[in-house]
Amino acid sequence: MTSSNALQKFHVIDYLRAICMIYIVCYWHLIEYLDVSFLQPNKITESLAYLVLGLFFMISGFLNGSDKNKEFVSFYQRKILRIYPLYFCALVIFHLLGLNDGVTSLKAALFVSPFLDSSPVTLWFVAELFVFLLITPFLLRIKSSLLLIGILLSGFYFATLAMDFSNSMIDSRVVKYFPAYFLGVLAAGGKPINSKVVLVVLMSIMAALLAHFVTRTNDFLLLEVVCVQVGSFSILFYSLYKLNIVNESQLVAKVSFLSFVTYLIHRPIYEVLDRCLNVYDVGIVWPFFVGVAIPMLAFIAYFIQQYYDKLSKMIFESDRQK
């Protein structure tokens, strides 16, 4: 979830991640603690949340797909050290606060929760991202073959259509967001628009049309998959080609840099403050969360990320010396 050196020229990626993080953390999840009628979710804000999450996954695929280190061991070592310890600590905190039960937390720690119909609250995003991360080296191996990409997607979309007619234990969000991540991987390391990307987009649209013809309804999972995928890629493509002239911003880069830790800890902070406040007057709660909770979240996230990076650097340097 951190920017690659190879992508330093893509300052727009930092802007996109910052905007996505702010929408999810400072609006989509925050409104659950605010009794403000005009801020409550509706069809438009819900669709935006799907799109923002899809863009998050796509950016992650784009960054991971641009990784210059092709060695599996080194790739996994760096990514796991970067993500898992903080994720595991977040799981423990969520469990202690009663946000997730023990069984769900254990399944999430082992990354099997997306496939056992027991995804954790909020942290489902990280659990699924880690699953996608584990298969990224495989995706990088097949990205040069149109045939293998076509076979993979055909099987994936067939399974997605089958899920619409069954009581599958697989979290539908795995199906919804994997194509976005995969598209990000394919768009990395060169021009975002290439033959593989075009194939994926066309196959997605054809799959959606086929599913609509078979089901005779728009209320099915595959349509959501395609909307998220095409929508998020359109934003990423337009940003890389049309908005990449934006200047680098230290503030935006810092917000983007803190996006992962901020996502991990925002729910526990909101939950603890909400329980401590124990006040239901909207005139007091709303200013408190905006004026106190969000700045506190930013400070804690910065503190954790700074010291965790120093610790990670020490570990890597000690490994090299050995």
JOFENDA-V825378 format. One record per residue. N is the residue number from 1. SS is DSSP state (a for helix, b for strand, c for the rest). Layout:
# JOFENDA-V825378
<<N/SS> <N/SS>>
This chain:
# JOFENDA-V825378
<<1/c> <2/c> <3/c> <4/c> <5/a> <6/a> <7/a> <8/c> <9/c> <10/c> <11/a> <12/a> <13/a> <14/a> <15/a> <16/a> <17/a> <18/a> <19/a> <20/a> <21/a> <22/a> <23/a> <24/a> <25/a> <26/a> <27/a> <28/a> <29/c> <30/a> <31/a> <32/a> <33/a> <34/c> <35/c> <36/c> <37/a> <38/a> <39/a> <40/c> <41/c> <42/c> <43/a> <44/a> <45/a> <46/a> <47/a> <48/a> <49/a> <50/a> <51/a> <52/a> <53/a> <54/a> <55/a> <56/a> <57/a> <58/a> <59/a> <60/a> <61/a> <62/a> <63/a> <64/a> <65/a> <66/c> <67/c> <68/c> <69/c> <70/c> <71/c> <72/a> <73/a> <74/a> <75/a> <76/a> <77/a> <78/a> <79/a> <80/a> <81/a> <82/a> <83/a> <84/a> <85/a> <86/a> <87/a> <88/a> <89/a> <90/a> <91/a> <92/a> <93/a> <94/a> <95/a> <96/a> <97/c> <98/c> <99/c> <100/c> <101/c> <102/a> <103/a> <104/a> <105/a> <106/a> <107/a> <108/a> <109/a> <110/c> <111/c> <112/c> <113/a> <114/a> <115/a> <116/c> <117/c> <118/c> <119/c> <120/c> <121/c> <122/c> <123/c> <124/a> <125/a> <126/a> <127/a> <128/a> <129/a> <130/a> <131/a> <132/a> <133/a> <134/a> <135/c> <136/a> <137/a> <138/a> <139/a> <140/a> <141/a> <142/a> <143/c> <144/c> <145/c> <146/a> <147/a> <148/a> <149/a> <150/a> <151/a> <152/a> <153/a> <154/a> <155/a> <156/a> <157/a> <158/a> <159/a> <160/a> <161/a> <162/a> <163/a> <164/c> <165/c> <166/c> <167/c> <168/c> <169/c> <170/c> <171/c> <172/a> <173/a> <174/a> <175/a> <176/a> <177/a> <178/a> <179/a> <180/a> <181/a> <182/a> <183/a> <184/a> <185/a> <186/a> <187/a> <188/c> <189/c> <190/c> <191/c> <192/c> <193/c> <194/c> <195/a> <196/a> <197/a> <198/a> <199/a> <200/a> <201/a> <202/a> <203/a> <204/a> <205/a> <206/a> <207/a> <208/a> <209/a> <210/a> <211/a> <212/a> <213/a> <214/a> <215/a> <216/c> <217/c> <218/c> <219/c> <220/c> <221/a> <222/a> <223/a> <224/a> <225/a> <226/a> <227/a> <228/a> <229/a> <230/a> <231/a> <232/a> <233/a> <234/a> <235/a> <236/a> <237/a> <238/a> <239/a> <240/a> <241/a> <242/a> <243/c> <244/c> <245/c> <246/c> <247/c> <248/c> <249/c> <250/a> <251/a> <252/a> <253/a> <254/a> <255/a> <256/a> <257/a> <258/c> <259/a> <260/a> <261/a> <262/a> <263/a> <264/a> <265/a> <266/a> <267/a> <268/a> <269/a> <270/a> <271/a> <272/a> <273/a> <274/a> <275/a> <276/a> <277/a> <278/c> <279/c> <280/c> <281/c> <282/a> <283/a> <284/a> <285/a> <286/a> <287/a> <288/a> <289/a> <290/a> <291/a> <292/a> <293/a> <294/a> <295/a> <296/a> <297/a> <298/a> <299/a> <300/a> <301/a> <302/a> <303/a> <304/a> <305/a> <306/a> <307/a> <308/a> <309/a> <310/a> <311/a> <312/a> <313/a> <314/a> <315/a> <316/a> <317/a> <318/a> <319/a> <320/a> <321/a> <322/c>>
